[in-house]
Amino acid sequence: MTSRVEAVLSAVLDNHMRYARSSEEITALVRQAVDVVHPDWPTLLYLWDRPCTSEEDDGEEGYPGHQLKVSTDPANGWGALHFITENPDAVQAWETLNPEPSDAAPELLFDAAADSVFGREAALPIETIRVAVTEFVATGQRPESVRWQPSMRV
């Protein structure tokens, strides 16, 4: 009998690392990432076979070769995603794509340090964002439930 490696969801939430292992913990962390206001920092998600660590934790930085950035405005019902994957040749980055951008979509924070926001064409209804984040935490891959556009931001 082979044992199944359990995935760990690591999240940088409000600039603090959080971990979830059980399905209940993962569901709660997804809910917190999508449905709670995070005005100062987008949430960063990583799915890996172990918890992510920063150099401060153990002297050796450890992250998988992918990251999903989640920025939402729950009160207005909008969100945007940014996905990065690294391969030996290059870093590839994508942002969500709304082929029919809405003027009602609010500005969604991309990077607080750079004071940058997602373009309106990246904003999707929050339920669509929730589905895509749930897909990511199940696969660790770029979600296929949403459309993507190449991003120059890494």
C-alpha positions as CSV (number, residue, x, y, z in Angstrom):
1,M,0.0,0.0,0.0
2,T,1.4,3.4,-0.9
3,S,0.9,6.4,1.3
4,R,-0.5,9.6,-0.1
5,V,1.5,12.8,0.6
6,E,-0.8,15.4,2.1
7,A,-0.6,18.9,0.7
8,V,-0.2,21.9,3.0
9,L,-1.8,25.2,2.1
10,S,0.5,28.0,3.1
11,A,-0.9,31.5,3.0
12,V,0.6,34.9,3.6
13,L,-2.5,36.6,5.0
14,D,-2.3,40.2,6.2
15,N,1.5,39.8,5.9
16,H,1.5,36.8,8.4
17,M,2.2,33.2,7.4
18,R,-0.7,30.8,8.1
19,Y,-0.9,27.0,7.4
20,A,-3.8,24.7,6.7
21,R,-3.7,20.9,6.4
22,S,-7.2,19.5,6.9
23,S,-10.0,20.1,4.6
24,E,-11.8,22.1,7.3
25,E,-8.7,24.3,7.8
26,I,-8.2,24.8,4.1
27,T,-11.9,25.8,3.6
28,A,-11.6,28.3,6.5
29,L,-8.4,29.7,5.1
30,V,-9.9,30.1,1.6
31,R,-12.9,31.8,3.1
32,Q,-10.6,34.2,5.0
33,A,-8.6,34.9,1.9
34,V,-11.6,35.6,-0.3
35,D,-14.4,36.8,1.9
36,V,-12.6,39.0,4.4
37,V,-11.3,42.5,3.7
38,H,-7.5,42.8,3.5
39,P,-6.9,46.5,2.7
40,D,-3.1,46.5,3.2
41,W,-1.9,43.3,1.5
42,P,-3.2,40.8,-1.1
43,T,-3.1,37.2,0.1
44,L,-0.5,34.9,-1.3
45,L,-1.2,31.2,-1.5
46,Y,1.1,28.2,-2.0
47,L,0.2,24.5,-2.2
48,W,3.1,22.2,-1.4
49,D,4.0,18.9,0.3
50,R,5.3,20.9,3.3
51,P,4.8,24.3,4.9
52,C,6.5,27.2,3.2
53,T,9.1,28.9,5.3
54,S,10.9,32.2,5.2
55,E,14.6,32.7,6.0
56,E,13.5,34.1,9.4
57,D,12.0,30.7,10.3
58,D,14.9,28.4,9.8
59,G,17.7,30.1,7.9
60,E,16.7,28.5,4.6
61,E,13.9,29.9,2.4
62,G,11.5,27.3,1.1
63,Y,8.7,28.0,-1.4
64,P,7.3,25.9,-4.3
65,G,7.7,27.1,-7.8
66,H,4.2,28.7,-7.9
67,Q,2.2,31.4,-6.2
68,L,-1.4,32.5,-6.4
69,K,-2.1,36.1,-5.3
70,V,-5.7,36.9,-4.3
71,S,-7.1,40.4,-4.1
72,T,-10.8,40.9,-3.3
73,D,-13.3,43.6,-2.3
74,P,-16.0,41.5,-0.6
75,A,-18.3,44.4,0.1
76,N,-18.5,45.2,-3.7
77,G,-18.3,41.6,-4.8
78,W,-15.1,41.7,-7.0
79,G,-11.7,40.1,-7.0
80,A,-8.6,39.5,-9.2
81,L,-5.9,36.8,-9.2
82,H,-2.3,36.7,-10.3
83,F,-0.5,33.4,-10.8
84,I,3.2,32.8,-11.1
85,T,5.0,29.6,-12.0
86,E,8.7,29.1,-12.3
87,N,10.4,26.7,-14.6
88,P,14.1,26.2,-15.3
89,D,14.0,28.6,-18.2
90,A,11.8,31.5,-17.0
91,V,9.2,32.8,-14.6
92,Q,5.7,33.0,-16.2
93,A,3.0,35.2,-14.8
94,W,-0.7,35.6,-15.6
95,E,-3.6,37.8,-14.3
96,T,-7.2,37.0,-14.5
97,L,-9.0,38.3,-17.6
98,N,-12.6,39.6,-17.8
99,P,-13.4,39.9,-21.5
100,E,-16.2,42.4,-20.6
101,P,-14.7,44.6,-17.9
102,S,-17.1,46.4,-15.7
103,D,-17.0,50.1,-14.8
104,A,-18.5,49.0,-11.5
105,A,-15.4,47.0,-10.6
106,P,-13.4,48.7,-7.8
107,E,-9.6,49.1,-7.8
108,L,-8.1,45.9,-6.4
109,L,-4.7,46.1,-4.7
110,F,-1.9,44.3,-6.6
111,D,1.2,45.4,-4.6
112,A,1.0,47.7,-1.5
113,A,4.7,48.5,-1.5
114,A,4.6,49.7,-5.2
115,D,1.1,51.2,-4.7
116,S,-0.1,49.3,-7.7
117,V,-3.6,47.9,-8.5
118,F,-5.0,45.4,-11.0
119,G,-6.5,46.7,-14.2
120,R,-10.3,46.6,-14.4
121,E,-9.9,43.9,-17.1
122,A,-8.6,41.6,-14.3
123,A,-11.6,42.0,-12.0
124,L,-14.1,39.2,-11.8
125,P,-17.2,38.5,-9.7
126,I,-16.1,37.3,-6.2
127,E,-18.0,33.9,-6.7
128,T,-15.8,33.3,-9.7
129,I,-12.7,34.1,-7.7
130,R,-13.8,31.7,-4.9
131,V,-14.2,28.9,-7.4
132,A,-10.8,29.5,-8.9
133,V,-9.1,29.7,-5.5
134,T,-10.8,26.4,-4.5
135,E,-9.5,24.9,-7.7
136,F,-6.0,26.1,-6.9
137,V,-6.0,24.6,-3.4
138,A,-7.1,21.3,-4.9
139,T,-4.5,21.1,-7.6
140,G,-1.7,23.6,-7.0
141,Q,-2.0,24.6,-10.6
142,R,-3.2,27.7,-12.4
143,P,-7.0,27.4,-12.3
144,E,-8.7,26.5,-15.5
145,S,-12.1,27.9,-14.3
146,V,-11.1,31.5,-15.2
147,R,-9.6,33.1,-18.2
148,W,-6.1,34.5,-18.0
149,Q,-3.9,37.1,-19.7
150,P,-0.1,37.3,-19.6
151,S,1.3,39.6,-16.9
152,M,4.5,41.5,-16.9
153,R,4.5,41.7,-13.1
154,V,6.3,39.1,-11.2
